């Protein structure tokens, strides 16, 4: 039932990542759209996510925030969708999920904001340098497969979302390996459905 899984989002947010993941699972869910400002900082929503940010999900009483965590949680909650490797074979899966959530997002955000860590302080920054992050990401997505092996997984939803967004917004370098990786993901039926839903919500149409 849709009441078992509630999705809190705004169509112009990282909620688009979680929406794609939800569509990949095939599970029924109910969407709660929150506007930026007072609604997202309301007492009712702060009880869900004290950060006052989206996305978040509530699944049978369990609340999960942070897009990477939502992807990993949903893959485990709906194993029939096959979105996570077997439990004993998840090294690359966890590695690239959290690489994108940590070094990749931090490096691209800092570059977009015009911040470059001084050479003598790079050891204090988790990602080191922007160039090192781009080179590492390029190696991860090269080869024609998926980021955690030959099968598509929740790691591709999360890493792929960063790559697709970064190519469109110019926050990652337009390397051929990135364009090729994104081309293998963007045509997935679940991603297209998710995009259509969020685009309609953004336009104010019924979702």
C-alpha positions, 0 to 999 in steps of 0.5 A: 500500500502507498501508505507504507512508503512515503516520499518527501521531496521537491522536484527541484532538489536531490529528490530526483535521485530518490524518485529514480530509485523509487521507480526502479524498485517498482514499489508503490509509494505516496509523494509529499511535495514540500515547498522551499521555505516555511513548509520545509522548515515546519515543525511537522517536517522537522520531525521527519528530517531535523535538517529541514531538507529533502529528500526523505522517505518513511517506510513502515515507520523507518525514516531515511534521509540523504539520497545515497542512504535512501538508494541503499535502503530501498535496494535492501527493502525491495530485493526482488528488484535486484538493485544491489549485489549479493551481500558478500559482493558489495565492496565496489557497490558501497565504495562508489555509492559513498565516493559519490556522496563524499569526495565527488559531491564535495569536490564539484560543489567547492569547484562550483563555488570557486573554492580550491584548497591551498596545496599545503592544506589538501591533506585536510580535505577528504577529496584531495584535489578536483583533478584526482576526483575526476580521474578516479571517477573516469576510471570507475565508469570506463569500460562499458559496464556499470560502476559496481560490476556488469549489472545495473545497481543502486550505485548507478542511480546515485553515481549516474545522477551526479554524472548526468547533472554534472554534465548538464550543469558543467560541474564535472568535466565533459570527458568522453567516459562520462558522456558514454556512461550517462548514455547507458543510463539515461534511457532506462524506463524508470529514469524516464518515468521519474523525470516525467513525474518531477517535470510535471510537478515542477510545471505545477501539473498533477503528479 
